[in-house]
Amino acid sequence: MKILFLGNVTELHGPDQVNRCYYSHLSEHFLYARSRNRYAEFIEAALKMLFCRVVVVSGVTRRGCWLTGLARFFRKKTVYIMHGCAAHEFELNRIVLGETAKRQEMYMLKNADLLLPVSEKFMHWVQQRYPEYAHKTHFLYNGIEKISIPENDQLLKVPGSIIAAGGTDPLKGNGLLAQAVEQIPEAHLRIYGNQNGTAGSRCGSNVQYMGRVSHEEFLQQLMRTELFVVNSVFETFSLAAVEALSCGCSVLISEQAGVTGILELSEADIIHNPEDIGEIKCKVEHLLMHANHQRIMSKLNLDAYSYPKTVERLETICQQLCLTR
């Protein structure tokens, strides 16, 4: 059985990074368009779709919607890998989502034969928000790439160093994290990602907004950092948290993050209320004194979430989908 895979790879953000990894590890049972020109890519994918039984679209794009519609016309099964929910995320970030983007997301939700949110926690959220699609919603955890780090990485750690990702987007909660770290003189926080508006204008001397950097540079910075914090009010997975662990960082993670489903965390590792500056400060101070990365990594089977295994699970899901009417 052949499966067609389509996903955008042109941006720096998480879903495109995941798609690049998918393309690097697809088995011989998958076909995909090799052209990076968007029009040629669609034409090539449409032609290859004729030889496939299932079409997998990873993320929302106009080409993905067109291909899903064409697949339905040719009675092919369709799978939508759901990395996020733009309607909800834009609302949390107090940004108006364009009508075209709204229609595209709703089209994929309505017309895909199977929805695959990228974590079990996100799956439950989707089923509650869109109960009309609950019957066709399952989940597929993001794959995890192993990261090669120097043997002496512990020597590179800067005492009191903290990193967060997601810039100043309100749903990431980094503004509140910055307020908490301002109260810890011995700590220093760097926040990576887009800086929108004036959210960083009141940060203290031990907080820096670094802007967007390449994935390689971000990993290099993680290798020198003691603690990585995810303070999101909504986080479908958080691949960066696993990357931080792989780079030898301790992690403090909001219980809203989907990645908590694959990690064995203690009370001290979890932020229950991302808006509680007191809780954040207390747990940051604790983890700077009591590292947790070795404890967490010792219980995490990275091989089980490798991309070859994730592709294998996706293939099994597609095979099972073909058995349904």
Steps between C-alpha positions, in 0.01 A plus 500: 500500500630843404443816707544857376650748749476879472630756749651848490874527574588861420468667842702487824211419732424160653259339248735567207791359700294188571409466133865524396573210733206302360630541146844379612361178648207397278506131412471349153123487546475881479501727198548877506554794269869586455441843349515798741312731264152509649314464171729227364484327839121484483497368142763236582314398817169480313650266241663278763174490693354283223735220612418533871219383726552759775595868495663645813504879539721630782386848604264744332592644161302602194666219304406255773135603472506466121661158525251385763212605276653321202557189711135496601402527134710193419370320811837491673522493879636819658690566822562844653793524744388781729790699646283769653171685489547841339153621600576443869865607492425827322226570752742446791756725330231764446554495124220490244524187286431568133189356343702298248703335776180427693340335199809293427523367856129419517517336157770260621312424822179429312629313197793288621402140573728494804636777724835435669584761767867480602444390861243313704426810709439703184274222368274531806492878454398464133227251590356743754520807276373320189273220630355453151842366393585306817418167333776546241766647730799297621858616573856453382782638712762703318818316421818592687842537338801400708738788560878450507656699783863528615606261774602795716169681458459534877811721504329739261200574723474862614382517864151646536435496125141454381350482150141524377362487144199657335594866526240738636190314385259513797412130476867416573487681836855633469408845627392350833807277504715812453330666796576195713867486395542873568456407867792251488818712482730203442297382196513618140220436247526508120177484301520389136237564233309791352470813713165663427392836636650629825477183705874502571540871574469460877731200543767518769876496461508119522249441216586521130280460191719338235268492197491214250810291435573188299419162650871415514583816695211437739634152575848642558356741756308219672828311545628789713181546701391354833121531478239509223151624588169444319241730663234468230128522564455286185770276353412209272834323552826704559774329309740759642455355849630160387782666309592689817511175697718344231734799530539443875254764622265459789141578401205673662186434296142626510253219558320627187782374275436179307858382554415426865331186367836337421703631796500378860488827692485576870305782666808724492530461121148623415343846489135458593404865457698681227367832634626446857829689517561371853475136391725562200766678710500229769539216248764679293708554815456136600607361162805727479610333823370148427548397136240256363623416149682179594201369696256576216726378219570173681128416471448622143542246221603728214517207258126444545438852367760503224384608156531150351268375777264796451487437123434133573208594727365739236516223241311262731235766562458548124466126444231480768323797347480318166314215671215734599219588267 
